[in-house]
């Protein structure tokens, strides 16, 4: 039942019930899953890039 609800509104159950304030929709979750399939060097490059984007966005 909860899986169908999550899919229908495209957010996680934990987000819905207030256990987290992090909203992981299907697109974000898919990207995280792809990153976990990378080797350590590739992950490091991705995380350095993400960190730089977040740093620049905050400024």
N, CA, C and O atoms as a Tripos MOL2 file, in Angstrom:
@<TRIPOS>MOLECULE
protein
  236   235    59     0     0
PROTEIN
NO_CHARGES

@<TRIPOS>ATOM
      1 N           0.8200   -1.1960    0.0000 N.3       1 UNK1
      2 CA          0.0000    0.0000    0.0000 C.3       1 UNK1
      3 C           0.8660    1.2630    0.0000 C.2       1 UNK1
      4 O           0.6350    2.1780   -0.7900 O.2       1 UNK1
      5 N           1.8710    1.3080    0.8990 N.am      2 UNK2
      6 CA          2.6900    2.5220    0.9530 C.3       2 UNK2
      7 C           3.5100    2.7050   -0.3150 C.2       2 UNK2
      8 O           3.7400    3.8360   -0.7450 O.2       2 UNK2
      9 N           3.9530    1.6120   -0.9150 N.am      3 UNK3
     10 CA          4.7160    1.7230   -2.1510 C.3       3 UNK3
     11 C           3.8780    2.3580   -3.2540 C.2       3 UNK3
     12 O           4.3750    3.1980   -4.0030 O.2       3 UNK3
     13 N           2.6350    1.9730   -3.3590 N.am      4 UNK4
     14 CA          1.7520    2.5680   -4.3660 C.3       4 UNK4
     15 C           1.5470    4.0540   -4.0980 C.2       4 UNK4
     16 O           1.5170    4.8590   -5.0280 O.2       4 UNK4
     17 N           1.4090    4.4100   -2.8370 N.am      5 UNK5
     18 CA          1.2450    5.8190   -2.4760 C.3       5 UNK5
     19 C           2.5140    6.6010   -2.7980 C.2       5 UNK5
     20 O           2.4460    7.6950   -3.3580 O.2       5 UNK5
     21 N           3.6760    6.0390   -2.4420 N.am      6 UNK6
     22 CA          4.9510    6.6870   -2.7530 C.3       6 UNK6
     23 C           5.0840    6.9160   -4.2600 C.2       6 UNK6
     24 O           5.4920    7.9920   -4.6980 O.2       6 UNK6
     25 N           4.7430    5.9160   -5.0320 N.am      7 UNK7
     26 CA          4.8490    6.0240   -6.4800 C.3       7 UNK7
     27 C           3.8610    7.0430   -7.0380 C.2       7 UNK7
     28 O           4.1810    7.7720   -7.9760 O.2       7 UNK7
     29 N           2.6890    7.0930   -6.4750 N.am      8 UNK8
     30 CA          1.6700    8.0010   -6.9840 C.3       8 UNK8
     31 C           2.0420    9.4620   -6.7790 C.2       8 UNK8
     32 O           1.7890   10.3020   -7.6430 O.2       8 UNK8
     33 N           2.6490    9.7630   -5.6240 N.am      9 UNK9
     34 CA          2.9890   11.1660   -5.3710 C.3       9 UNK9
     35 C           4.4860   11.4330   -5.4870 C.2       9 UNK9
     36 O           4.9340   12.5620   -5.2850 O.2       9 UNK9
     37 N           5.2500   10.4130   -5.8080 N.am     10 UNK10
     38 CA          6.6670   10.5390   -6.1480 C.3      10 UNK10
     39 C           7.5480   11.0300   -5.0010 C.2      10 UNK10
     40 O           8.4950   11.7810   -5.2350 O.2      10 UNK10
     41 N           7.2530   10.6170   -3.7610 N.am     11 UNK11
     42 CA          8.1260   10.8970   -2.6190 C.3      11 UNK11
     43 C           8.1880    9.6660   -1.7340 C.2      11 UNK11
     44 O           7.3550    8.7680   -1.8500 O.2      11 UNK11
     45 N           9.1810    9.6220   -0.8450 N.am     12 UNK12
     46 CA          9.3470    8.4620    0.0210 C.3      12 UNK12
     47 C           8.3550    8.4740    1.1760 C.2      12 UNK12
     48 O           7.8390    9.5240    1.5610 O.2      12 UNK12
     49 N           8.0990    7.2910    1.7180 N.am     13 UNK13
     50 CA          7.1890    7.1590    2.8500 C.3      13 UNK13
     51 C           7.7230    7.9100    4.0570 C.2      13 UNK13
     52 O           6.9610    8.5690    4.7650 O.2      13 UNK13
     53 N           9.0390    7.8170    4.3020 N.am     14 UNK14
     54 CA          9.6320    8.5280    5.4380 C.3      14 UNK14
     55 C           9.4070   10.0290    5.3350 C.2      14 UNK14
     56 O           9.1840   10.6930    6.3480 O.2      14 UNK14
     57 N           9.4630   10.5600    4.1460 N.am     15 UNK15
     58 CA          9.1920   11.9860    3.9470 C.3      15 UNK15
     59 C           7.7200   12.2900    4.2390 C.2      15 UNK15
     60 O           7.3970   13.3050    4.8550 O.2      15 UNK15
     61 N           6.8530   11.4140    3.7970 N.am     16 UNK16
     62 CA          5.4180   11.6240    3.9940 C.3      16 UNK16
     63 C           5.0270   11.6580    5.4680 C.2      16 UNK16
     64 O           4.1970   12.4720    5.8730 O.2      16 UNK16
     65 N           5.6160   10.7810    6.2680 N.am     17 UNK17
     66 CA          5.2210   10.6830    7.6720 C.3      17 UNK17
     67 C           6.0780   11.5670    8.5760 C.2      17 UNK17
     68 O           5.8980   11.5600    9.7940 O.2      17 UNK17
     69 N           7.0020   12.3210    7.9990 N.am     18 UNK18
     70 CA          7.7770   13.2740    8.7800 C.3      18 UNK18
     71 C           9.0200   12.7160    9.4420 C.2      18 UNK18
     72 O           9.5890   13.3650   10.3200 O.2      18 UNK18
     73 N           9.4600   11.5210    9.0430 N.am     19 UNK19
     74 CA         10.6780   10.9550    9.6150 C.3      19 UNK19
     75 C          11.9360   11.5930    9.0460 C.2      19 UNK19
     76 O          13.0190   11.4350    9.6090 O.2      19 UNK19
     77 N          11.8050   12.3060    7.9440 N.am     20 UNK20
     78 CA         12.9290   12.9860    7.3250 C.3      20 UNK20
     79 C          12.4210   14.2250    6.6120 C.2      20 UNK20
     80 O          11.2640   14.2950    6.1990 O.2      20 UNK20
     81 N          13.3050   15.2000    6.4740 N.am     21 UNK21
     82 CA         12.9330   16.3840    5.7020 C.3      21 UNK21
     83 C          13.5560   16.3430    4.3100 C.2      21 UNK21
     84 O          13.4780   17.3050    3.5460 O.2      21 UNK21
     85 N          14.1740   15.2080    4.0020 N.am     22 UNK22
     86 CA         14.8080   15.0260    2.7030 C.3      22 UNK22
     87 C          13.8190   14.3460    1.7680 C.2      22 UNK22
     88 O          13.3890   13.2180    2.0110 O.2      22 UNK22
     89 N          13.4660   15.0460    0.6990 N.am     23 UNK23
     90 CA         12.5180   14.5070   -0.2720 C.3      23 UNK23
     91 C          13.2980   13.8520   -1.4120 C.2      23 UNK23
     92 O          13.9280   14.5450   -2.2110 O.2      23 UNK23
     93 N          13.2580   12.5310   -1.4870 N.am     24 UNK24
     94 CA         13.9210   11.8150   -2.5670 C.3      24 UNK24
     95 C          12.8590   11.3440   -3.5480 C.2      24 UNK24
     96 O          12.1510   10.3700   -3.2930 O.2      24 UNK24
     97 N          12.7550   12.0320   -4.6560 N.am     25 UNK25
     98 CA         11.8130   11.6030   -5.6720 C.3      25 UNK25
     99 C          12.4820   10.5560   -6.5640 C.2      25 UNK25
    100 O          13.6580   10.2420   -6.3790 O.2      25 UNK25
    101 N          11.7570   10.0320   -7.5010 N.am     26 UNK26
    102 CA         12.2750    8.9590   -8.3500 C.3      26 UNK26
    103 C          13.5310    9.3800   -9.1120 C.2      26 UNK26
    104 O          14.4770    8.6010   -9.2330 O.2      26 UNK26
    105 N          13.5390   10.5980   -9.6190 N.am     27 UNK27
    106 CA         14.6740   11.0720  -10.4040 C.3      27 UNK27
    107 C          15.9310   11.1720   -9.5370 C.2      27 UNK27
    108 O          17.0040   10.7260   -9.9450 O.2      27 UNK27
    109 N          15.7990   11.7520   -8.3510 N.am     28 UNK28
    110 CA         16.9490   11.8860   -7.4520 C.3      28 UNK28
    111 C          17.4440   10.5100   -7.0110 C.2      28 UNK28
    112 O          18.6490   10.2590   -6.9910 O.2      28 UNK28
    113 N          16.5280    9.6330   -6.6630 N.am     29 UNK29
    114 CA         16.9000    8.2920   -6.2310 C.3      29 UNK29
    115 C          17.5940    7.5240   -7.3460 C.2      29 UNK29
    116 O          18.5530    6.7970   -7.0900 O.2      29 UNK29
    117 N          17.1290    7.6740   -8.5610 N.am     30 UNK30
    118 CA         17.7520    7.0120   -9.7050 C.3      30 UNK30
    119 C          19.1920    7.4810   -9.8810 C.2      30 UNK30
    120 O          20.0760    6.6780  -10.1790 O.2      30 UNK30
    121 N          19.4300    8.7670   -9.7000 N.am     31 UNK31
    122 CA         20.7850    9.3060   -9.8400 C.3      31 UNK31
    123 C          21.6930    8.7940   -8.7290 C.2      31 UNK31
    124 O          22.8540    8.4670   -8.9770 O.2      31 UNK31
    125 N          21.1740    8.7210   -7.5130 N.am     32 UNK32
    126 CA         21.9510    8.1860   -6.3990 C.3      32 UNK32
    127 C          22.3080    6.7220   -6.6660 C.2      32 UNK32
    128 O          23.4350    6.2990   -6.4070 O.2      32 UNK32
    129 N          21.3620    5.9600   -7.1770 N.am     33 UNK33
    130 CA         21.6230    4.5530   -7.4820 C.3      33 UNK33
    131 C          22.7070    4.4160   -8.5470 C.2      33 UNK33
    132 O          23.5480    3.5220   -8.4480 O.2      33 UNK33
    133 N          22.7070    5.2710   -9.5520 N.am     34 UNK34
    134 CA         23.7300    5.2290  -10.5930 C.3      34 UNK34
    135 C          25.1010    5.5620  -10.0310 C.2      34 UNK34
    136 O          26.0990    4.9590  -10.4250 O.2      34 UNK34
    137 N          25.1540    6.5200   -9.1120 N.am     35 UNK35
    138 CA         26.4340    6.8890   -8.4900 C.3      35 UNK35
    139 C          26.9870    5.7130   -7.6960 C.2      35 UNK35
    140 O          28.1920    5.4660   -7.7310 O.2      35 UNK35
    141 N          26.1380    4.9860   -6.9850 N.am     36 UNK36
    142 CA         26.6190    3.8680   -6.1760 C.3      36 UNK36
    143 C          27.2090    2.7510   -7.0280 C.2      36 UNK36
    144 O          27.9550    1.9120   -6.5210 O.2      36 UNK36
    145 N          26.8830    2.7340   -8.3090 N.am     37 UNK37
    146 CA         27.4140    1.7040   -9.2020 C.3      37 UNK37
    147 C          28.7900    2.0760   -9.7690 C.2      37 UNK37
    148 O          29.4470    1.2490  -10.4020 O.2      37 UNK37
    149 N          29.2180    3.3030   -9.5430 N.am     38 UNK38
    150 CA         30.5140    3.7540  -10.0500 C.3      38 UNK38
    151 C          31.6420    3.2260   -9.1720 C.2      38 UNK38
    152 O          31.4270    2.8500   -8.0200 O.2      38 UNK38
    153 N          32.8580    3.2040   -9.7400 N.am     39 UNK39
    154 CA         33.9940    2.8140   -8.9180 C.3      39 UNK39
    155 C          34.3810    3.9890   -8.0190 C.2      39 UNK39
    156 O          33.8570    5.0900   -8.1820 O.2      39 UNK39
    157 N          35.3000    3.7610   -7.0670 N.am     40 UNK40
    158 CA         35.6440    4.7780   -6.0730 C.3      40 UNK40
    159 C          36.1980    6.0540   -6.6950 C.2      40 UNK40
    160 O          35.8870    7.1510   -6.2300 O.2      40 UNK40
    161 N          37.0070    5.9300   -7.7300 N.am     41 UNK41
    162 CA         37.5780    7.1040   -8.3760 C.3      41 UNK41
    163 C          36.4900    7.9490   -9.0490 C.2      41 UNK41
    164 O          36.4900    9.1760   -8.9480 O.2      41 UNK41
    165 N          35.5680    7.2740   -9.7330 N.am     42 UNK42
    166 CA         34.4690    7.9800  -10.3840 C.3      42 UNK42
    167 C          33.5690    8.6750   -9.3500 C.2      42 UNK42
    168 O          33.1420    9.8130   -9.5470 O.2      42 UNK42
    169 N          33.2910    7.9660   -8.2460 N.am     43 UNK43
    170 CA         32.4870    8.5630   -7.1800 C.3      43 UNK43
    171 C          33.1630    9.8120   -6.6390 C.2      43 UNK43
    172 O          32.5020   10.8260   -6.4160 O.2      43 UNK43
    173 N          34.4690    9.7520   -6.4280 N.am     44 UNK44
    174 CA         35.2070   10.8930   -5.9070 C.3      44 UNK44
    175 C          35.0630   12.0990   -6.8410 C.2      44 UNK44
    176 O          34.8250   13.2140   -6.3780 O.2      44 UNK44
    177 N          35.2060   11.8800   -8.1460 N.am     45 UNK45
    178 CA         35.0490   12.9620   -9.1240 C.3      45 UNK45
    179 C          33.6350   13.5500   -9.0670 C.2      45 UNK45
    180 O          33.4570   14.7680   -9.1140 O.2      45 UNK45
    181 N          32.6550   12.6860   -8.9670 N.am     46 UNK46
    182 CA         31.2600   13.1400   -8.9010 C.3      46 UNK46
    183 C          31.0340   13.9790   -7.6490 C.2      46 UNK46
    184 O          30.4260   15.0480   -7.7150 O.2      46 UNK46
    185 N          31.5260   13.4920   -6.5000 N.am     47 UNK47
    186 CA         31.3050   14.2030   -5.2410 C.3      47 UNK47
    187 C          32.0500   15.5330   -5.1920 C.2      47 UNK47
    188 O          31.5350   16.5070   -4.6420 O.2      47 UNK47
    189 N          33.2510   15.5890   -5.7550 N.am     48 UNK48
    190 CA         33.9840   16.8580   -5.8230 C.3      48 UNK48
    191 C          33.1940   17.8630   -6.6640 C.2      48 UNK48
    192 O          33.0920   19.0370   -6.3080 O.2      48 UNK48
    193 N          32.6460   17.3970   -7.7680 N.am     49 UNK49
    194 CA         31.8520   18.2660   -8.6330 C.3      49 UNK49
    195 C          30.5840   18.7400   -7.9240 C.2      49 UNK49
    196 O          30.2440   19.9220   -7.9750 O.2      49 UNK49
    197 N          29.8970   17.8240   -7.2700 N.am     50 UNK50
    198 CA         28.6770   18.1870   -6.5350 C.3      50 UNK50
    199 C          29.0100   19.1950   -5.4350 C.2      50 UNK50
    200 O          28.2980   20.1860   -5.2670 O.2      50 UNK50
    201 N          30.0840   18.9490   -4.6880 N.am     51 UNK51
    202 CA         30.4810   19.8720   -3.6280 C.3      51 UNK51
    203 C          30.7530   21.2710   -4.1710 C.2      51 UNK51
    204 O          30.3680   22.2630   -3.5520 O.2      51 UNK51
    205 N          31.4150   21.3530   -5.3260 N.am     52 UNK52
    206 CA         31.7070   22.6560   -5.9360 C.3      52 UNK52
    207 C          30.4200   23.3560   -6.3650 C.2      52 UNK52
    208 O          30.2780   24.5640   -6.1780 O.2      52 UNK52
    209 N          29.5040   22.6180   -6.9280 N.am     53 UNK53
    210 CA         28.2250   23.2080   -7.3630 C.3      53 UNK53
    211 C          27.4450   23.7250   -6.1560 C.2      53 UNK53
    212 O          26.8990   24.8280   -6.1950 O.2      53 UNK53
    213 N          27.3930   22.9400   -5.0960 N.am     54 UNK54
    214 CA         26.6800   23.3620   -3.8840 C.3      54 UNK54
    215 C          27.3440   24.6020   -3.2760 C.2      54 UNK54
    216 O          26.6540   25.5410   -2.8800 O.2      54 UNK54
    217 N          28.6690   24.6070   -3.2020 N.am     55 UNK55
    218 CA         29.4080   25.7570   -2.6760 C.3      55 UNK55
    219 C          29.0880   27.0070   -3.4860 C.2      55 UNK55
    220 O          28.8030   28.0590   -2.9140 O.2      55 UNK55
    221 N          29.1310   26.9010   -4.8120 N.am     56 UNK56
    222 CA         28.8620   28.0540   -5.6770 C.3      56 UNK56
    223 C          27.4040   28.4990   -5.5800 C.2      56 UNK56
    224 O          27.1100   29.6930   -5.6250 O.2      56 UNK56
    225 N          26.5060   27.5470   -5.4480 N.am     57 UNK57
    226 CA         25.0810   27.8680   -5.3560 C.3      57 UNK57
    227 C          24.7820   28.6540   -4.0880 C.2      57 UNK57
    228 O          23.9670   29.5770   -4.0990 O.2      57 UNK57
    229 N          25.4530   28.2800   -2.9790 N.am     58 UNK58
    230 CA         25.2290   28.9560   -1.7040 C.3      58 UNK58
    231 C          25.7400   30.3920   -1.7290 C.2      58 UNK58
    232 O          25.2320   31.2470   -1.0040 O.2      58 UNK58
    233 N          26.7380   30.6560   -2.5560 N.am     59 UNK59
    234 CA         27.2930   32.0050   -2.6340 C.3      59 UNK59
    235 C          26.5060   32.7720   -3.6250 C.2      59 UNK59
    236 O          26.7890   33.9460   -3.8640 O.2      59 UNK59
@<TRIPOS>BOND
     1     1     2 1
     2     2     3 1
     3     3     4 2
     4     3     5 am
     5     5     6 1
     6     6     7 1
     7     7     8 2
     8     7     9 am
     9     9    10 1
    10    10    11 1
    11    11    12 2
    12    11    13 am
    13    13    14 1
    14    14    15 1
    15    15    16 2
    16    15    17 am
    17    17    18 1
    18    18    19 1
    19    19    20 2
    20    19    21 am
    21    21    22 1
    22    22    23 1
    23    23    24 2
    24    23    25 am
    25    25    26 1
    26    26    27 1
    27    27    28 2
    28    27    29 am
    29    29    30 1
    30    30    31 1
    31    31    32 2
    32    31    33 am
    33    33    34 1
    34    34    35 1
    35    35    36 2
    36    35    37 am
    37    37    38 1
    38    38    39 1
    39    39    40 2
    40    39    41 am
    41    41    42 1
    42    42    43 1
    43    43    44 2
    44    43    45 am
    45    45    46 1
    46    46    47 1
    47    47    48 2
    48    47    49 am
    49    49    50 1
    50    50    51 1
    51    51    52 2
    52    51    53 am
    53    53    54 1
    54    54    55 1
    55    55    56 2
    56    55    57 am
    57    57    58 1
    58    58    59 1
    59    59    60 2
    60    59    61 am
    61    61    62 1
    62    62    63 1
    63    63    64 2
    64    63    65 am
    65    65    66 1
    66    66    67 1
    67    67    68 2
    68    67    69 am
    69    69    70 1
    70    70    71 1
    71    71    72 2
    72    71    73 am
    73    73    74 1
    74    74    75 1
    75    75    76 2
    76    75    77 am
    77    77    78 1
    78    78    79 1
    79    79    80 2
    80    79    81 am
    81    81    82 1
    82    82    83 1
    83    83    84 2
    84    83    85 am
    85    85    86 1
    86    86    87 1
    87    87    88 2
    88    87    89 am
    89    89    90 1
    90    90    91 1
    91    91    92 2
    92    91    93 am
    93    93    94 1
    94    94    95 1
    95    95    96 2
    96    95    97 am
    97    97    98 1
    98    98    99 1
    99    99   100 2
   100    99   101 am
   101   101   102 1
   102   102   103 1
   103   103   104 2
   104   103   105 am
   105   105   106 1
   106   106   107 1
   107   107   108 2
   108   107   109 am
   109   109   110 1
   110   110   111 1
   111   111   112 2
   112   111   113 am
   113   113   114 1
   114   114   115 1
   115   115   116 2
   116   115   117 am
   117   117   118 1
   118   118   119 1
   119   119   120 2
   120   119   121 am
   121   121   122 1
   122   122   123 1
   123   123   124 2
   124   123   125 am
   125   125   126 1
   126   126   127 1
   127   127   128 2
   128   127   129 am
   129   129   130 1
   130   130   131 1
   131   131   132 2
   132   131   133 am
   133   133   134 1
   134   134   135 1
   135   135   136 2
   136   135   137 am
   137   137   138 1
   138   138   139 1
   139   139   140 2
   140   139   141 am
   141   141   142 1
   142   142   143 1
   143   143   144 2
   144   143   145 am
   145   145   146 1
   146   146   147 1
   147   147   148 2
   148   147   149 am
   149   149   150 1
   150   150   151 1
   151   151   152 2
   152   151   153 am
   153   153   154 1
   154   154   155 1
   155   155   156 2
   156   155   157 am
   157   157   158 1
   158   158   159 1
   159   159   160 2
   160   159   161 am
   161   161   162 1
   162   162   163 1
   163   163   164 2
   164   163   165 am
   165   165   166 1
   166   166   167 1
   167   167   168 2
   168   167   169 am
   169   169   170 1
   170   170   171 1
   171   171   172 2
   172   171   173 am
   173   173   174 1
   174   174   175 1
   175   175   176 2
   176   175   177 am
   177   177   178 1
   178   178   179 1
   179   179   180 2
   180   179   181 am
   181   181   182 1
   182   182   183 1
   183   183   184 2
   184   183   185 am
   185   185   186 1
   186   186   187 1
   187   187   188 2
   188   187   189 am
   189   189   190 1
   190   190   191 1
   191   191   192 2
   192   191   193 am
   193   193   194 1
   194   194   195 1
   195   195   196 2
   196   195   197 am
   197   197   198 1
   198   198   199 1
   199   199   200 2
   200   199   201 am
   201   201   202 1
   202   202   203 1
   203   203   204 2
   204   203   205 am
   205   205   206 1
   206   206   207 1
   207   207   208 2
   208   207   209 am
   209   209   210 1
   210   210   211 1
   211   211   212 2
   212   211   213 am
   213   213   214 1
   214   214   215 1
   215   215   216 2
   216   215   217 am
   217   217   218 1
   218   218   219 1
   219   219   220 2
   220   219   221 am
   221   221   222 1
   222   222   223 1
   223   223   224 2
   224   223   225 am
   225   225   226 1
   226   226   227 1
   227   227   228 2
   228   227   229 am
   229   229   230 1
   230   230   231 1
   231   231   232 2
   232   231   233 am
   233   233   234 1
   234   234   235 1
   235   235   236 2
@<TRIPOS>SUBSTRUCTURE
     1 UNK1         2 RESIDUE 1 A UNK
     2 UNK2         6 RESIDUE 1 A UNK
     3 UNK3        10 RESIDUE 1 A UNK
     4 UNK4        14 RESIDUE 1 A UNK
     5 UNK5        18 RESIDUE 1 A UNK
     6 UNK6        22 RESIDUE 1 A UNK
     7 UNK7        26 RESIDUE 1 A UNK
     8 UNK8        30 RESIDUE 1 A UNK
     9 UNK9        34 RESIDUE 1 A UNK
    10 UNK10       38 RESIDUE 1 A UNK
    11 UNK11       42 RESIDUE 1 A UNK
    12 UNK12       46 RESIDUE 1 A UNK
    13 UNK13       50 RESIDUE 1 A UNK
    14 UNK14       54 RESIDUE 1 A UNK
    15 UNK15       58 RESIDUE 1 A UNK
    16 UNK16       62 RESIDUE 1 A UNK
    17 UNK17       66 RESIDUE 1 A UNK
    18 UNK18       70 RESIDUE 1 A UNK
    19 UNK19       74 RESIDUE 1 A UNK
    20 UNK20       78 RESIDUE 1 A UNK
    21 UNK21       82 RESIDUE 1 A UNK
    22 UNK22       86 RESIDUE 1 A UNK
    23 UNK23       90 RESIDUE 1 A UNK
    24 UNK24       94 RESIDUE 1 A UNK
    25 UNK25       98 RESIDUE 1 A UNK
    26 UNK26      102 RESIDUE 1 A UNK
    27 UNK27      106 RESIDUE 1 A UNK
    28 UNK28      110 RESIDUE 1 A UNK
    29 UNK29      114 RESIDUE 1 A UNK
    30 UNK30      118 RESIDUE 1 A UNK
    31 UNK31      122 RESIDUE 1 A UNK
    32 UNK32      126 RESIDUE 1 A UNK
    33 UNK33      130 RESIDUE 1 A UNK
    34 UNK34      134 RESIDUE 1 A UNK
    35 UNK35      138 RESIDUE 1 A UNK
    36 UNK36      142 RESIDUE 1 A UNK
    37 UNK37      146 RESIDUE 1 A UNK
    38 UNK38      150 RESIDUE 1 A UNK
    39 UNK39      154 RESIDUE 1 A UNK
    40 UNK40      158 RESIDUE 1 A UNK
    41 UNK41      162 RESIDUE 1 A UNK
    42 UNK42      166 RESIDUE 1 A UNK
    43 UNK43      170 RESIDUE 1 A UNK
    44 UNK44      174 RESIDUE 1 A UNK
    45 UNK45      178 RESIDUE 1 A UNK
    46 UNK46      182 RESIDUE 1 A UNK
    47 UNK47      186 RESIDUE 1 A UNK
    48 UNK48      190 RESIDUE 1 A UNK
    49 UNK49      194 RESIDUE 1 A UNK
    50 UNK50      198 RESIDUE 1 A UNK
    51 UNK51      202 RESIDUE 1 A UNK
    52 UNK52      206 RESIDUE 1 A UNK
    53 UNK53      210 RESIDUE 1 A UNK
    54 UNK54      214 RESIDUE 1 A UNK
    55 UNK55      218 RESIDUE 1 A UNK
    56 UNK56      222 RESIDUE 1 A UNK
    57 UNK57      226 RESIDUE 1 A UNK
    58 UNK58      230 RESIDUE 1 A UNK
    59 UNK59      234 RESIDUE 1 A UNK
